[in-house]
Amino acid sequence: MTESTASRTGQAESGETRGAGTGERGPAARPGRAERLHAAGMAAAVALCVAGQLVWLPDALPLPGGVRWIEALDVLVYALALPPALWTAAASFRLAEGALGGAPKRALIPPAAAAVLGAAACACVSAISLEPARMFTALGALGAAWLAAFADLAFAERRRRKRRLPARTLRAFAGMLALLALLFTPTGEIVTTPGLTFDVNRYARAADGEPKGRIDGVLVLGRPAFLADRLYARLFPHYEFEPIASLGMPLAEYDELVRSQKLDAEAAAAAIAAERTGRGEGIRMRGARVVAVMKDAPAAGALHAGDIITAAGGAAVRSTADLAEAMRRIRPGEAVGLAVLRDGAALRITAATGPAEDDPERAVFGIVIETLLDPDVPDGIAYRRYFMHEGGPSHGAILALALIDQWTPGGVTGGRYVAGTGTIGPGGVIGPVGGVRQKAYAVSRTGADVFFVPAGQETEARLGAPDLNIVPVATLDDMLNWLKRGG
């Protein structure tokens, strides 16, 4: 009887040991635990994909401490580490169970690879640090971790069910691929969606100023469109699609352009606000900068891209308008004496001209030019960098208003909740922006008292928010005067 009991006990112990190695049975193995963690990671990944595409939706939610949704996203972006963390945990459980159960070394390779790649993906997400370039690295690491997690599931199913084909895992993989195809198959378009609002006084803070009024900026979200966006457009308002080709340049170049425009807009806004409050000279015009020399241009060889023309034919040149005025006195074919700055050195050169294609009587150099602006930016302005605010100049006008409010005793808003959009240029001129309809809709969800938009775009703005108090403005003075009058 004792031997029989011992024999049965030995069989039970042997069974538990085999279960630990295969993950099939035994209390130490906890059947299905690793699979449930893997599945939770897959579900979290899909949920995060959808949330990323609808990131604008919670913008109007009130958050504690005056925090705005765009600020919360700087932290929530690290939720991307959740799926690989779950996959790493699942693979680690399987690795430990296999090692303790005496599984063959080759059986430990899939969970080990999944654990390593999952941990690497977590590390990549934690290193994003609000830099888009690192975001792409993190997404690549997440993709590798996802594939490794499915491979781990497939090998586990083969060992558990003693089958060559892990049918259940393959079905799940096919379903996941179909779902991802819906979410991320590109349509060759750019989609513009309702955007995100932000408190400009939290975004930019002058060291010698004090925020007084409530002033919001608003960003429009534009990105490559996917099949899922067509579904979202049926569920949510103000989705707008246009061909990617309408950008006129590759997406990478466009991204670089809007990042540069953002910095230029901040410098211009700060300089203009400082000038209005007696802290600087504003935006100074330093000449006509040569952006490009056209092929077979009359002035090719004499003028180079990057040259700054400061005088033409004896007349001072501070802007493209000055150069155009000087060229009106020149006949096609005549050579023109120019003063230029090239790599910091002052030069005097002679450049040939030719007839313009659209007007044979007008002399041209065959160059593309822009006014060289030199903003007198005061020291002591600190900016917060939001993950979702990659670039663009459309916050320039409202940023100038917010800085004036900070530097003006008593402020300028008169207690109103103000929002606005528009570029800012020399003299405080407010220029047009894109996505006005989507921006108006986003502002309408915040309870703002007034939304300033560039003159000429008020009709489009009212399509997005018919009940919002939309005020068209052509200059910064228009905004200030409207607020001073009390509406």
C-alpha positions in Angstrom: 0.0 0.0 0.0 2.8 2.3 0.8 4.6 1.5 -2.4 1.4 2.0 -4.4 0.9 5.4 -2.8 4.4 6.4 -3.5 4.1 5.2 -7.0 0.9 7.3 -7.6 2.7 10.3 -5.9 5.6 9.9 -8.3 3.3 9.8 -11.3 1.6 13.0 -10.1 4.9 14.7 -9.6 6.0 13.6 -13.0 2.8 14.9 -14.6 3.3 18.3 -13.0 6.8 18.5 -14.2 5.8 17.7 -17.8 3.0 20.3 -17.5 5.5 23.0 -16.5 7.6 22.3 -19.5 4.8 22.3 -22.1 2.5 24.9 -20.5 -0.3 22.4 -20.8 -1.1 21.5 -17.2 0.1 21.7 -13.7 -0.3 24.5 -11.1 3.1 26.0 -11.7 2.3 26.5 -15.4 -1.1 28.2 -15.0 -2.5 27.2 -18.4 -3.3 30.1 -20.7 -1.6 32.8 -18.7 1.0 33.6 -21.3 -1.6 33.4 -24.1 -3.9 35.8 -22.2 -1.1 38.3 -21.8 -0.2 38.0 -25.5 -3.9 38.6 -26.4 -4.1 41.5 -24.1 -1.1 43.1 -25.8 -2.7 42.6 -29.2 -5.9 44.2 -28.1 -4.0 47.1 -26.5 -2.1 47.6 -29.8 -5.3 47.8 -31.8 -6.9 50.1 -29.3 -3.8 52.4 -29.4 -3.9 52.4 -33.2 -7.5 53.6 -33.3 -6.9 56.1 -30.5 -3.9 57.5 -32.4 -6.1 58.1 -35.5 -8.8 59.7 -33.4 -6.5 61.7 -31.1 -8.4 64.9 -31.6 -11.7 63.5 -30.2 -11.1 64.0 -26.4 -9.7 67.6 -26.8 -12.7 69.2 -25.1 -12.5 67.0 -22.0 -11.8 69.0 -18.8 -8.7 67.8 -17.1 -7.4 68.6 -13.5 -5.2 71.6 -12.9 -6.0 73.3 -16.2 -4.0 70.7 -18.1 -5.0 70.5 -21.8 -5.4 67.4 -23.8 -2.5 68.3 -26.0 -0.3 68.4 -22.9 -1.7 65.1 -21.6 -0.7 63.5 -24.9 3.0 64.2 -24.1 2.6 61.6 -21.3 0.1 59.3 -22.9 2.3 58.7 -25.9 4.3 56.4 -23.6 1.3 54.1 -23.4 2.8 52.7 -26.6 5.0 50.7 -24.3 2.0 48.8 -22.9 1.6 46.2 -25.7 5.3 45.2 -25.8 5.4 45.2 -22.0 2.6 42.6 -22.0 4.3 40.6 -24.7 7.5 40.7 -22.8 5.7 39.5 -19.6 4.0 36.7 -21.5 7.3 35.5 -23.2 9.1 35.8 -19.8 6.5 33.5 -18.2 6.9 30.9 -21.0 10.7 31.2 -20.8 10.8 30.6 -17.1 8.3 27.7 -17.2 10.2 26.1 -20.0 13.5 26.5 -18.3 12.2 25.1 -15.0 10.4 22.3 -16.8 13.5 21.1 -18.6 12.3 22.0 -22.1 14.8 21.6 -25.0 16.9 24.7 -25.6 15.5 25.2 -29.0 12.0 25.5 -27.5 13.2 28.4 -25.5 14.3 30.4 -28.5 10.9 31.9 -29.5 10.0 33.1 -26.0 13.5 34.5 -25.5 13.4 36.4 -28.8 9.9 37.7 -28.0 11.1 38.8 -24.5 14.2 40.6 -25.9 12.3 42.3 -28.8 9.5 43.3 -26.5 11.9 44.8 -24.0 13.7 46.6 -26.8 10.5 48.1 -28.0 9.7 49.4 -24.5 13.1 51.0 -24.4 12.6 52.7 -27.8 9.2 54.1 -26.6 10.7 55.4 -23.4 13.4 57.2 -25.5 10.9 59.0 -27.7 11.5 62.3 -25.7 9.1 64.2 -28.0 11.3 63.7 -31.0 9.5 62.5 -34.2 12.5 60.7 -35.5 12.7 58.5 -32.5 8.9 57.9 -32.9 9.6 56.1 -36.2 12.3 54.0 -34.5 9.8 53.1 -31.8 7.1 52.1 -34.3 9.6 49.9 -36.1 10.6 48.2 -32.8 6.9 47.7 -32.0 6.3 46.0 -35.3 9.3 43.6 -34.7 8.0 42.9 -31.1 4.5 42.2 -32.5 5.8 39.6 -35.0 7.9 38.0 -32.3 4.9 37.7 -30.0 2.9 35.9 -32.7 5.9 33.6 -33.4 6.0 32.7 -29.7 2.3 32.0 -29.7 2.6 29.8 -32.7 5.5 27.7 -31.3 3.7 27.4 -28.0 0.5 26.1 -29.7 2.5 23.6 -31.7 4.1 22.2 -28.5 0.9 22.2 -26.5 -1.3 20.6 -29.2 1.3 18.4 -30.8 0.4 19.8 -34.2 2.6 20.9 -37.0 0.2 23.8 -38.0 -0.7 26.2 -35.2 -4.2 26.9 -36.7 -5.6 29.0 -34.0 -2.6 31.4 -33.9 -2.6 31.6 -37.7 -6.3 32.5 -37.7 -5.6 35.2 -35.1 -2.6 36.5 -37.1 -4.7 36.7 -40.3 -7.5 38.5 -38.5 -5.0 41.0 -37.0 -3.5 41.6 -40.5 -6.9 42.3 -41.9 -7.6 44.8 -39.2 -4.3 46.5 -39.6 -4.9 46.6 -43.3 -8.1 48.5 -42.7 -6.4 50.9 -40.2 -3.2 51.6 -42.2 -3.7 50.9 -45.9 -2.8 54.3 -47.5 -5.2 56.0 -49.9 -2.8 58.4 -51.5 -4.4 61.3 -49.8 -3.9 63.8 -47.0 -6.7 63.9 -44.5 -7.4 67.0 -42.4 -9.3 66.4 -39.2 -10.6 68.6 -36.4 -7.6 69.7 -34.4 -6.3 70.4 -30.9 -6.6 73.6 -28.9 -3.9 74.8 -26.5 -3.4 77.5 -23.9 -1.0 79.9 -25.5 0.0 81.3 -22.1 1.1 77.8 -21.1 2.8 77.3 -24.4 4.9 80.5 -24.3 5.9 82.4 -21.2 7.9 85.6 -21.1 10.2 85.8 -18.1 9.3 89.5 -17.5 5.6 89.1 -18.2 2.6 87.6 -16.4 -0.3 85.8 -18.1 -3.6 87.6 -17.5 -6.2 86.5 -20.1 -7.4 83.2 -21.3 -6.0 82.8 -24.9 -6.2 79.7 -27.0 -4.4 78.7 -30.1 -5.7 75.8 -32.3 -3.8 73.3 -34.4 -5.3 71.4 -37.4 -4.2 67.8 -37.8 -3.1 66.8 -41.3 -1.6 63.4 -42.1 -1.6 60.7 -44.7 -5.0 59.2 -45.0 -5.9 55.5 -44.5 -8.9 53.4 -45.4 -10.2 53.7 -41.8 -10.4 57.5 -42.2 -13.2 57.0 -44.8 -15.1 55.3 -42.0 -14.3 58.0 -39.5 -15.5 60.6 -42.0 -18.9 59.0 -41.8 -19.0 59.0 -38.0 -17.4 62.4 -37.3 -17.7 65.8 -38.8 -15.3 67.9 -40.9 -13.0 65.3 -42.3 -11.4 66.7 -45.5 -9.4 64.7 -48.1 -7.0 65.9 -50.9 -4.4 64.1 -53.0 -0.9 64.0 -51.5 0.3 65.4 -54.8 -1.4 68.7 -53.9 1.4 69.3 -51.4 3.7 69.9 -54.4 6.6 68.2 -52.6 7.5 64.9 -50.9 6.1 64.4 -47.4 9.6 64.5 -45.8 10.3 67.9 -47.4 6.9 69.1 -46.3 7.5 68.0 -42.7 10.8 69.8 -42.7 9.2 73.0 -44.2 6.4 73.2 -41.5 9.0 72.7 -38.7 11.0 75.6 -40.1 7.8 77.7 -40.4 6.9 77.1 -36.8 10.2 78.5 -35.6 10.0 81.5 -37.9 6.4 82.2 -36.7 7.5 82.2 -33.1 10.4 84.6 -33.8 8.1 86.9 -35.8 5.4 86.9 -33.2 7.8 87.6 -30.3 9.5 90.4 -32.3 6.2 92.1 -33.2 4.8 91.8 -29.6 8.1 93.2 -28.2 7.9 96.1 -30.6 4.3 96.9 -29.6 5.2 96.9 -26.0 8.5 99.0 -26.4 10.9 96.0 -26.0 12.4 95.8 -29.5 12.5 96.9 -33.1 10.1 94.3 -34.5 10.8 92.6 -37.8 13.6 94.3 -39.7 13.9 93.7 -43.5 17.5 93.1 -44.5 17.3 92.6 -48.3 16.2 90.2 -51.0 17.5 86.7 -50.5 18.1 84.5 -53.6 16.3 81.2 -53.0 17.1 79.6 -56.3 18.7 80.5 -59.7 16.6 79.1 -62.5 18.2 77.0 -65.2 19.6 79.1 -68.1 18.9 82.2 -66.1 20.5 85.5 -67.5 22.1 86.0 -64.1 23.4 82.4 -63.7 27.0 82.5 -62.6 26.7 86.0 -61.2 24.1 85.3 -58.6 24.1 82.2 -56.4 21.4 80.7 -54.1 21.8 82.2 -50.7 23.0 85.6 -51.9 21.4 88.6 -50.2 20.8 91.6 -52.6 21.1 94.8 -50.6 21.2 97.3 -53.5 20.4 97.3 -57.2 21.3 100.0 -59.7 22.3 102.3 -56.9 18.9 101.9 -55.0 18.8 100.3 -51.6 17.0 97.0 -51.5 15.4 95.9 -48.2 12.7 93.7 -49.6 11.5 91.9 -52.7 9.2 94.9 -53.3 12.3 97.2 -53.3 14.0 95.0 -55.9 11.0 94.8 -58.1 10.8 98.6 -58.0 14.5 99.0 -58.9 14.1 96.5 -61.8 11.3 98.6 -63.3 14.0 101.1 -64.5 16.0 98.4 -66.2 15.5 97.3 -69.8 15.7 93.6 -70.7 19.3 92.8 -71.7 20.9 95.5 -69.6 23.4 94.5 -66.9 22.7 95.7 -63.4 25.2 96.6 -60.7 24.3 94.8 -57.4 25.5 94.9 -53.8 25.2 91.5 -52.3 26.1 89.6 -49.1 27.6 86.2 -49.9 28.6 84.0 -47.0 28.9 87.1 -44.8 31.1 89.0 -47.2 30.0 92.2 -48.9 30.5 92.1 -52.7 29.7 94.3 -55.7 28.8 92.4 -58.8 27.2 92.9 -62.2 24.3 90.6 -63.3 22.8 90.2 -66.7 19.0 90.5 -67.3 16.6 89.1 -69.9 12.9 89.5 -70.8 10.3 87.9 -68.6 8.3 85.1 -70.2 5.0 86.8 -69.4 6.1 90.3 -70.3 8.9 90.8 -72.8 9.2 94.5 -71.7 10.1 93.5 -68.1 13.7 92.8 -67.2 14.4 89.8 -64.9 17.4 88.0 -63.5 15.8 84.5 -63.7 15.9 84.0 -59.9 13.5 83.1 -57.1 13.7 85.6 -54.2 12.3 86.2 -50.8 12.5 89.1 -48.3 15.2 88.4 -45.7 13.5 89.1 -42.4 15.5 89.7 -39.2 13.2 89.6 -36.2 14.4 91.5 -33.1 13.5 88.7 -30.7 13.7 89.6 -27.0 15.4 87.2 -24.6 13.6 85.3 -21.9 10.7 83.6 -23.7 10.4 79.9 -22.9 8.4 77.6 -25.1 6.8 74.2 -24.3 7.3 71.7 -27.1 4.2 69.5 -27.6 4.5 66.1 -29.2 1.5 66.8 -31.4 2.6 70.3 -32.5 5.1 69.4 -35.2 5.1 72.6 -37.1 3.3 75.3 -39.1 3.0 79.0 -38.8 -0.7 79.3 -38.0 -0.2 80.1 -34.3 1.8 83.3 -35.1 -1.0 85.9 -34.7 -2.4 84.5 -31.5 1.0 84.0 -30.0 1.8 87.7 -30.6 -1.5 88.6 -28.8 -0.7 86.4 -25.9 2.8 87.9 -25.4 1.3 91.4 -25.6 -1.2 90.3 -22.9 1.7 89.1 -20.7 3.6 92.3 -21.1 0.6 94.7 -20.7 -0.5 95.8 -17.2 -4.0 94.5 -16.8 -3.9 92.5 -20.0 -5.7 93.0 -23.3 -8.5 90.5 -23.3 -11.0 92.3 -21.0 -11.9 89.1 -19.3 -12.9 87.3 -22.5 -12.0 83.8 -23.4 -10.2 84.4 -26.7 -9.1 82.0 -29.5 -7.5 82.7 -32.8 -5.5 81.5 -35.8 -3.5 83.2 -38.6 0.1 83.8 -39.6 1.9 87.0 -38.6 4.1 89.1 -40.7 5.9 92.5 -40.8 3.7 95.3 -39.6 1.5 92.8 -37.7 -0.3 91.6 -40.9 -2.3 88.5 -40.4 -2.2 85.9 -43.2 -4.4 83.0 -44.3 -4.0 79.5 -42.9 -5.3 76.0 -43.8 -8.0 74.0 -42.1 -10.0 76.9 -40.8 -13.2 74.9 -40.8 -11.7 72.2 -38.7 -10.1 74.7 -36.4 -13.4 76.6 -35.9 -15.1 73.3 -34.9 -12.3 72.5 -32.4 -12.7 76.0 -30.8 -16.5 75.7 -30.7 -16.1 72.7 -28.3 -14.1 74.8 -25.8 -16.6 77.6 -24.9 -14.4 80.4 -26.3 -16.1 83.8 -26.5 -14.5 84.8 -29.8 -12.5 83.2 -32.5 -10.3 85.5 -34.6 -9.6 84.3 -38.1 -7.8 85.9 -41.1 -10.0 88.2 -43.1 -11.5 86.5 -46.0 -11.7 83.1 -44.3 -14.6 83.8 -42.0 -17.1 82.1 -44.3 -15.2 78.9 -44.3 -14.8 79.1 -40.5 -18.6 79.4 -40.1 -19.0 76.1 -42.0 -17.3 74.4 -39.1 -19.0 76.3 -36.3 -22.1 78.3 -37.3 -22.9 79.3 -33.7 -19.3 80.5 -32.8 -18.5 84.2 -32.6 -16.1 84.4 -35.5 -14.4 87.7 -36.1 -12.3 88.3 -39.3 -9.1 90.3 -38.8 -6.4 91.6 -41.2 -3.9 92.8 -38.7 -2.9 92.4 -35.1 -4.3 95.9 -34.5 -7.7 94.6 -35.6 -7.6 92.1 -32.8 -6.5 94.6 -30.2 -9.0 97.2 -31.2 -11.9 94.7 -31.2 -10.9 93.6 -27.6 -10.5 97.2 -26.5 -14.0 98.2 -27.9 -15.5 95.2 -26.0 -16.6 93.4 -29.2 
